[in-house]
Amino acid sequence: MVLERERLRISTNDWKVSDPLALLDSLHGQPRWAWMDKEQTLVAWGKVATFPINELEAQLEQLKDHLPEADIPLFGSLPFDQTSTPDDIWSDFATLGFILPRFIYRHSGSQGQLTEVHSDQELPEIFRPPHLNWHPDAIPSAQVTPKLSFSEWEAMIWEAQRQIENGHIQKVVFARALDVTFARTPPLVTVFSRLANRYPNTYRFYFEPVPGHVFLGATPELLVRTRGCALETVAMAGSIRRGQTPHEEDELGAALLANQKDRLEQAIVVERICNELSPLCDSFQYPKEPVLRRLPNIQHLETPIRGRLKRPGLLGPAQALHPTPALAGHPRQAALEMIRQSEPLPRGAYGAPVGWITPQGDGELTVAIRSAIFRGSAGRLYAGAGILAESQPEKEWQETELKFRPMMEALGLIEEETA
């Protein structure tokens, strides 16, 4: 749609559904999105306009002229590496950018609200909610195919450590993938609901801009959130499993906090974030020591960072930070080049910014980890590990196994663990 041809308007009404995921499931066959965090749930569908990545900033300014006061989210993602050629499973996501939906349902606390975006020439639709007694479907059986052997993984790490020893790089993050082939097209809203219920303290996303082509996940990692000139981000690196008892849990957490390799990895991330954002921010605040971030299957080191932007906007900080040293490495360009040379498959949007942005430039972008891409009856899961001079291939392999667990559990491929 060419926006200058017509004025856009919004119509908003109070409206609440008992189960937003039942609403999402009822929208099968059309573009649809869901976003869940600790503050709100968003479900959106339909498509008014698409904004390619290379035109996004200029077109947001244009959209703001049409909807100057509207707090409306556009949903989308950036590629992990813009120079990488996507393969078939990522093809529909390659150039989509961000999409302005026709309907946006916002669920926060006990309140619900439905917003429609329409033109001057259109009358607002009266949306009739479908029958929302939803019963999640069974997930079909699947065959899992690793796309990298342990010997190949080991060779990648040895080469990375040779480059580290020679001073060419300080850290690189390698990812490996599992391809999943289902007996039939899986019910992905069911998969998403299992993931969302199991990992409630994450940012959960379900993006289906083209029917049948879905990117979903439950990521613990915020890339950047802005509201006006207020900025929030998080440095996260280093991980260890959860304990089976409170005593073991405390011991494992203390070991992570004391681990030299993990603390160095975390310090690299904090330093890089502040260096990359310093031209855009007047000030930063963050604690000197990292804290533990505990998820049902894993613990991470985390440092929350707040900043004050010189001028408002989400895209500038996002572009400065992406890809983070927690997903690429340090220095950035050397790490990216090593990833391009070493990994057998393109990452697509794995490890990339995913989330939403308003015409005013506010929004929330996360790092798309603990995620998977699906197209028809095929899927692909990713997990990565940070490689330093001290890294041990077997330990890093086990770390990726731990990071595959959330999606493997949601797909019914392994049993859920109890912390």
C-alpha positions as a printed NumPy array, in Angstrom:
array([[  0.   ,   0.   ,   0.   ],
       [  1.255,   3.492,  -0.839],
       [  0.364,   5.422,   2.283],
       [  0.275,   8.901,   0.753],
       [ -2.773,   7.981,  -1.348],
       [ -5.092,   7.892,   1.629],
       [ -5.268,   8.861,   5.243],
       [ -5.189,   6.07 ,   7.762],
       [ -7.424,   6.045,  10.812],
       [ -7.77 ,   3.856,  13.832],
       [-10.827,   2.626,  15.688],
       [-10.388,   1.278,  19.202],
       [-12.915,  -0.444,  21.429],
       [-12.833,  -2.223,  24.755],
       [-13.006,  -5.936,  24.092],
       [-11.622,  -8.9  ,  25.959],
       [-11.173, -12.584,  25.228],
       [-10.585, -15.124,  27.945],
       [ -7.689, -16.804,  26.12 ],
       [ -5.581, -14.753,  23.664],
       [ -3.953, -17.923,  22.321],
       [ -7.374, -19.304,  21.45 ],
       [ -7.906, -16.113,  19.456],
       [ -4.555, -16.62 ,  17.724],
       [ -5.458, -20.204,  16.861],
       [ -8.808, -19.118,  15.372],
       [ -7.015, -16.87 ,  12.855],
       [ -5.572, -19.759,  10.837],
       [ -5.018, -18.973,   7.151],
       [ -4.224, -15.266,   7.469],
       [ -1.14 , -13.286,   8.516],
       [ -0.999, -13.303,  12.322],
       [  1.33 , -12.375,  15.16 ],
       [  1.505, -12.793,  18.915],
       [  3.797, -11.156,  21.463],
       [  3.809, -11.962,  25.181],
       [  5.877, -10.411,  27.965],
       [  5.36 ,  -9.675,  31.652],
       [  3.347,  -6.521,  30.895],
       [  1.047,  -7.446,  28.023],
       [ -0.081,  -9.888,  25.359],
       [ -0.552,  -8.707,  21.78 ],
       [ -2.386, -10.66 ,  19.079],
       [ -2.568,  -9.123,  15.602],
       [ -3.788, -10.202,  12.186],
       [ -4.33 ,  -8.956,   8.666],
       [ -1.976,  -6.699,   6.751],
       [ -2.293,  -2.979,   5.928],
       [  1.263,  -2.269,   4.751],
       [  4.747,  -3.79 ,   4.633],
       [  7.873,  -1.776,   5.417],
       [ 11.151,  -3.206,   4.049],
       [ 14.142,  -2.986,   6.373],
       [ 16.09 ,  -0.612,   4.132],
       [ 13.145,   1.826,   4.036],
       [ 11.815,   1.328,   7.559],
       [ 13.065,   4.513,   9.233],
       [ 11.81 ,   6.813,   6.461],
       [  8.468,   5.035,   6.198],
       [  7.933,   5.175,   9.957],
       [  8.23 ,   8.945,   9.704],
       [  5.609,   8.887,   6.963],
       [  3.357,   6.615,   9.007],
       [  3.693,   8.924,  12.004],
       [  2.242,  11.72 ,   9.838],
       [ -0.785,   9.508,   9.15 ],
       [ -1.169,   8.303,  12.736],
       [  0.552,  10.943,  14.887],
       [ -0.82 ,   9.782,  18.241],
       [ -1.358,   6.1  ,  17.607],
       [  0.43 ,   3.625,  19.853],
       [  0.212,   0.861,  17.246],
       [  2.811,  -1.917,  16.979],
       [  4.37 ,  -3.   ,  13.694],
       [  5.757,  -6.519,  13.95 ],
       [  8.915,  -7.816,  12.334],
       [ 12.516,  -8.9  ,  12.495],
       [ 15.905,  -8.152,  11.01 ],
       [ 18.179, -10.795,   9.481],
       [ 21.124, -11.952,  11.562],
       [ 23.489, -11.237,   8.681],
       [ 22.277,  -9.062,   5.816],
       [ 24.991, -10.436,   3.509],
       [ 23.829, -14.037,   3.968],
       [ 21.635, -15.722,   1.345],
       [ 18.592, -17.389,   2.96 ],
       [ 17.762, -20.99 ,   2.138],
       [ 14.246, -22.31 ,   1.457],
       [ 13.072, -22.481,   5.049],
       [ 13.821, -18.737,   5.538],
       [ 12.792, -17.483,   2.09 ],
       [  9.547, -15.692,   3.036],
       [ 11.309, -13.835,   5.853],
       [ 14.25 , -12.629,   3.778],
       [ 12.885,  -9.229,   2.706],
       [  9.681,  -8.782,   4.714],
       [ 10.859,  -6.235,   7.256],
       [  8.029,  -4.96 ,   9.477],
       [  4.283,  -5.218,   8.901],
       [  1.427,  -2.965,  10.017],
       [ -1.493,  -5.292,  10.891],
       [ -5.164,  -4.594,  10.267],
       [ -6.274,  -5.664,  13.76 ],
       [ -4.369,  -5.52 ,  17.053],
       [ -5.748,  -7.033,  20.237],
       [ -3.986,  -5.86 ,  23.415],
       [ -4.477,  -7.811,  26.653],
       [ -3.026,  -6.304,  29.845],
       [ -4.078,  -7.285,  33.337],
       [ -7.858,  -7.399,  33.408],
       [ -8.214,  -5.08 ,  30.406],
       [ -8.642,  -5.919,  26.735],
       [ -8.737,  -3.625,  23.72 ],
       [ -9.186,  -4.174,  19.982],
       [ -7.772,  -1.665,  17.5  ],
       [ -8.448,  -1.602,  13.764],
       [ -6.377,   0.31 ,  11.223],
       [ -8.38 ,   1.45 ,   8.192],
       [ -8.45 ,   4.186,   5.575],
       [-10.71 ,   7.209,   5.201],
       [-12.582,   5.373,   2.472],
       [-13.27 ,   2.291,   4.603],
       [-15.779,   1.858,   7.361],
       [-14.449,   0.093,  10.464],
       [-15.304,  -3.589,  10.427],
       [-17.43 ,  -5.066,  13.155],
       [-15.212,  -7.895,  14.284],
       [-17.17 , -10.939,  15.368],
       [-15.004, -13.047,  17.669],
       [-14.966, -16.725,  16.773],
       [-15.929, -19.466,  19.151],
       [-12.97 , -19.549,  21.526],
       [-13.272, -22.897,  23.285],
       [ -9.859, -23.987,  22.122],
       [ -8.469, -27.476,  22.603],
       [ -4.8  , -27.719,  21.586],
       [ -4.18 , -30.35 ,  18.913],
       [ -1.768, -33.238,  19.259],
       [  1.701, -32.685,  17.826],
       [  2.622, -35.294,  15.185],
       [  5.729, -37.426,  15.361],
       [  8.905, -36.055,  13.829],
       [ 12.366, -37.04 ,  12.665],
       [ 15.279, -34.929,  13.951],
       [ 18.411, -34.522,  11.806],
       [ 21.496, -32.796,  13.286],
       [ 23.12 , -30.534,  10.698],
       [ 26.564, -30.645,  12.301],
       [ 28.493, -33.585,  13.753],
       [ 30.51 , -33.365,  16.957],
       [ 33.748, -33.826,  15.01 ],
       [ 32.826, -30.876,  12.768],
       [ 31.927, -28.812,  15.851],
       [ 35.251, -29.735,  17.464],
       [ 37.168, -28.686,  14.362],
       [ 35.347, -25.331,  14.282],
       [ 36.291, -24.633,  17.899],
       [ 39.934, -25.613,  17.41 ],
       [ 40.188, -23.249,  14.452],
       [ 38.515, -20.452,  16.463],
       [ 40.982, -20.983,  19.303],
       [ 43.875, -20.842,  16.846],
       [ 42.557, -17.467,  15.65 ],
       [ 42.182, -16.305,  19.263],
       [ 45.752, -17.368,  20.054],
       [ 46.984, -15.428,  17.001],
       [ 45.17 , -12.318,  18.207],
       [ 42.747, -12.14 ,  15.245],
       [ 39.656, -12.499,  17.421],
       [ 38.705, -12.438,  21.096],
       [ 35.456, -14.412,  21.013],
       [ 33.172, -16.043,  18.443],
       [ 29.713, -17.539,  18.899],
       [ 29.03 , -20.681,  16.899],
       [ 25.511, -22.017,  16.371],
       [ 24.395, -25.438,  15.295],
       [ 21.024, -26.496,  13.926],
       [ 18.602, -29.407,  14.084],
       [ 16.241, -29.972,  11.168],
       [ 12.876, -31.47 ,  12.105],
       [ 10.552, -33.208,   9.634],
       [  6.995, -33.882,  10.836],
       [  4.606, -36.589,   9.702],
       [  2.193, -33.767,   8.87 ],
       [  2.039, -29.991,   9.351],
       [  2.276, -29.431,  13.115],
       [ -0.229, -27.269,  15.054],
       [  2.192, -24.463,  15.822],
       [ -0.124, -22.473,  18.082],
       [ -0.19 , -25.567,  20.285],
       [  3.616, -25.62 ,  20.222],
       [  3.686, -21.913,  21.061],
       [  1.22 , -22.32 ,  23.928],
       [  3.367, -25.048,  25.473],
       [  6.456, -22.878,  25.129],
       [  4.672, -19.816,  26.542],
       [  3.295, -21.689,  29.539],
       [  6.61 , -23.369,  30.343],
       [  8.694, -20.17 ,  30.07 ],
       [  6.485, -17.318,  31.37 ],
       [  9.402, -15.036,  32.33 ],
       [ 10.609, -14.635,  28.759],
       [  9.648, -12.661,  25.666],
       [  7.449, -15.035,  23.655],
       [  6.796, -14.396,  19.977],
       [  4.782, -16.059,  17.218],
       [  5.223, -14.409,  13.809],
       [  3.375, -15.767,  10.758],
       [  3.502, -12.979,   8.138],
       [  2.862, -15.544,   5.389],
       [  0.347, -18.29 ,   6.258],
       [  2.156, -21.546,   6.943],
       [  5.561, -19.912,   7.524],
       [  6.138, -19.337,  11.249],
       [  9.018, -18.045,  13.368],
       [  8.423, -18.548,  17.085],
       [ 10.357, -18.625,  20.318],
       [ 10.674, -17.767,  24.   ],
       [ 13.794, -15.667,  24.419],
       [ 15.164, -14.435,  27.752],
       [ 17.297, -11.765,  26.101],
       [ 16.178,  -8.166,  25.537],
       [ 18.127,  -6.363,  22.825],
       [ 16.674,  -2.899,  23.432],
       [ 13.491,  -1.269,  24.699],
       [ 12.815,   2.453,  24.291],
       [ 10.15 ,   4.849,  25.459],
       [ 10.979,   8.365,  24.376],
       [ 14.621,   8.884,  25.387],
       [ 14.602,   6.155,  28.039],
       [ 16.529,   3.065,  26.953],
       [ 16.832,  -0.396,  28.492],
       [ 19.014,  -3.285,  27.424],
       [ 20.555,  -6.368,  28.981],
       [ 23.975,  -7.986,  28.756],
       [ 23.633, -11.767,  28.991],
       [ 26.345, -14.38 ,  28.56 ],
       [ 27.522, -17.484,  30.37 ],
       [ 25.218, -20.319,  31.375],
       [ 24.854, -23.414,  33.524],
       [ 22.078, -25.922,  34.154],
       [ 19.499, -25.688,  36.934],
       [ 19.859, -27.819,  40.055],
       [ 17.67 , -30.713,  41.152],
       [ 17.547, -29.401,  44.737],
       [ 17.773, -25.882,  46.254],
       [ 21.252, -26.689,  47.579],
       [ 22.491, -27.896,  44.184],
       [ 20.852, -24.869,  42.561],
       [ 22.781, -22.495,  44.818],
       [ 26.03 , -24.376,  44.229],
       [ 25.625, -24.246,  40.459],
       [ 24.716, -20.552,  40.548],
       [ 27.734, -19.764,  42.718],
       [ 29.961, -21.749,  40.345],
       [ 28.651, -19.744,  37.375],
       [ 29.268, -16.45 ,  39.174],
       [ 32.825, -17.562,  39.999],
       [ 33.706, -19.078,  36.625],
       [ 36.504, -17.121,  34.954],
       [ 35.534, -18.049,  31.403],
       [ 31.867, -17.08 ,  31.893],
       [ 32.721, -13.838,  33.717],
       [ 35.086, -12.833,  30.909],
       [ 32.413, -13.626,  28.337],
       [ 29.91 , -11.491,  30.28 ],
       [ 32.373,  -8.613,  30.676],
       [ 32.988,  -8.569,  26.917],
       [ 29.249,  -8.205,  26.311],
       [ 28.814,  -5.361,  28.845],
       [ 31.806,  -3.447,  27.47 ],
       [ 30.694,  -3.835,  23.863],
       [ 27.114,  -2.719,  24.576],
       [ 28.251,   0.464,  26.309],
       [ 30.845,   1.24 ,  23.628],
       [ 28.337,   0.762,  20.806],
       [ 25.654,   2.884,  22.492],
       [ 27.918,   5.67 ,  23.786],
       [ 27.521,   7.882,  20.652],
       [ 23.723,   7.674,  21.077],
       [ 23.409,   8.053,  24.856],
       [ 24.227,  10.777,  27.372],
       [ 24.577,   8.369,  30.295],
       [ 24.443,   4.73 ,  31.445],
       [ 23.6  ,   2.979,  34.682],
       [ 24.338,  -0.672,  35.468],
       [ 25.487,  -2.749,  38.446],
       [ 29.176,  -3.621,  38.704],
       [ 28.494,  -7.32 ,  39.279],
       [ 26.226,  -9.575,  37.166],
       [ 23.252, -11.351,  38.673],
       [ 21.763, -14.772,  37.98 ],
       [ 18.853, -15.091,  35.554],
       [ 17.078, -18.382,  36.238],
       [ 14.856, -20.078,  33.67 ],
       [ 13.229, -23.497,  34.034],
       [ 16.133, -25.333,  32.391],
       [ 19.137, -22.98 ,  32.574],
       [ 20.824, -20.161,  34.502],
       [ 22.557, -17.186,  32.861],
       [ 24.708, -14.279,  33.953],
       [ 22.827, -11.012,  33.378],
       [ 23.583,  -7.304,  33.717],
       [ 20.653,  -4.869,  33.24 ],
       [ 21.708,  -1.586,  31.595],
       [ 19.744,   1.671,  31.429],
       [ 20.625,   4.664,  29.289],
       [ 19.395,   8.108,  28.306],
       [ 19.191,   8.619,  24.548],
       [ 20.226,  11.906,  22.982],
       [ 17.258,  11.575,  20.634],
       [ 14.329,   9.141,  20.832],
       [ 14.028,   6.096,  18.613],
       [ 14.432,   2.313,  18.72 ],
       [ 16.134,   1.624,  15.386],
       [ 19.375,   3.51 ,  16.013],
       [ 20.256,   1.609,  19.206],
       [ 19.116,  -1.692,  17.678],
       [ 21.336,  -1.242,  14.633],
       [ 24.259,  -0.202,  16.835],
       [ 23.945,  -3.299,  19.034],
       [ 23.149,  -5.975,  16.473],
       [ 24.631,  -8.522,  16.316],
       [ 25.624,  -8.568,  19.962],
       [ 28.861, -10.191,  21.174],
       [ 26.639, -12.756,  22.903],
       [ 25.428, -13.969,  19.46 ],
       [ 28.31 , -13.079,  17.129],
       [ 31.495, -12.399,  19.087],
       [ 34.177,  -9.74 ,  19.381],
       [ 35.441,  -7.936,  17.374],
       [ 32.172,  -7.999,  15.474],
       [ 33.336,  -8.084,  11.865],
       [ 36.013, -10.691,  12.477],
       [ 33.49 , -12.855,  14.337],
       [ 30.9  , -12.503,  11.57 ],
       [ 33.458, -13.508,   8.949],
       [ 34.378, -16.613,  10.942],
       [ 30.702, -17.534,  11.313],
       [ 30.176, -17.154,   7.549],
       [ 33.146, -19.391,   6.812],
       [ 32.401, -22.035,   9.456],
       [ 28.666, -22.607,   9.842],
       [ 27.02 , -24.83 ,   7.204],
       [ 23.571, -23.15 ,   7.281],
       [ 22.356, -19.528,   7.209],
       [ 20.997, -18.252,  10.515],
       [ 18.099, -16.332,   8.992],
       [ 16.541, -14.407,  11.882],
       [ 18.01 , -16.654,  14.577],
       [ 19.992, -14.437,  16.972],
       [ 18.615, -11.324,  15.265],
       [ 16.312,  -8.537,  16.527],
       [ 12.648,  -9.559,  16.621],
       [  9.734,  -7.622,  18.104],
       [  7.636,  -4.539,  17.509],
       [  7.949,  -0.808,  16.944],
       [  5.415,   2.047,  16.897],
       [  5.25 ,   4.912,  14.371],
       [  6.705,   7.135,  17.124],
       [  9.814,   4.951,  17.272],
       [  9.138,   3.339,  20.643],
       [  9.104,  -0.407,  21.006],
       [ 10.761,  -3.592,  22.107],
       [ 13.245,  -5.781,  20.24 ],
       [ 14.624,  -9.007,  21.647],
       [ 17.382, -11.351,  20.541],
       [ 15.712, -14.29 ,  18.801],
       [ 17.236, -17.226,  20.65 ],
       [ 15.406, -20.31 ,  22.005],
       [ 13.579, -20.147,  18.699],
       [ 12.678, -22.14 ,  15.601],
       [ 11.508, -21.544,  12.044],
       [  8.769, -23.685,  10.445],
       [  7.51 , -24.007,   6.899],
       [  4.84 , -26.589,   6.216],
       [  5.943, -29.887,   7.741],
       [  9.596, -28.82 ,   8.096],
       [ 11.243, -27.   ,  10.978],
       [ 14.697, -25.902,  12.098],
       [ 15.972, -25.27 ,  15.62 ],
       [ 19.139, -23.349,  16.518],
       [ 21.375, -23.122,  19.593],
       [ 24.746, -21.439,  20.078],
       [ 27.691, -21.168,  22.438],
       [ 30.372, -18.541,  22.983],
       [ 33.884, -19.748,  22.139],
       [ 36.889, -18.376,  24.024],
       [ 40.477, -19.563,  24.48 ],
       [ 39.397, -21.676,  27.496],
       [ 36.416, -23.323,  25.782],
       [ 36.149, -27.112,  25.702],
       [ 34.291, -28.545,  22.665],
       [ 32.367, -31.162,  24.647],
       [ 31.244, -28.649,  27.276],
       [ 30.117, -26.164,  24.61 ],
       [ 28.248, -28.981,  22.804],
       [ 26.434, -29.8  ,  26.051],
       [ 25.567, -26.114,  26.465],
       [ 23.851, -26.12 ,  23.062],
       [ 21.982, -29.303,  24.057],
       [ 20.674, -27.419,  27.093],
       [ 19.602, -24.504,  24.902],
       [ 17.742, -26.781,  22.484],
       [ 15.588, -28.086,  25.362],
       [ 12.846, -25.391,  25.413],
       [ 11.878, -25.955,  21.792],
       [ 12.408, -29.713,  21.935],
       [ 10.066, -29.9  ,  24.939],
       [  7.448, -27.717,  23.241],
       [  7.539, -29.986,  20.183],
       [  7.112, -33.072,  22.357],
       [ 10.458, -34.477,  21.196],
       [ 11.785, -34.812,  24.767],
       [ 10.145, -34.872,  28.183],
       [ 10.014, -31.715,  30.284],
       [ 12.521, -31.574,  33.121],
       [ 11.529, -30.431,  36.613],
       [ 13.83 , -27.9  ,  38.234]])
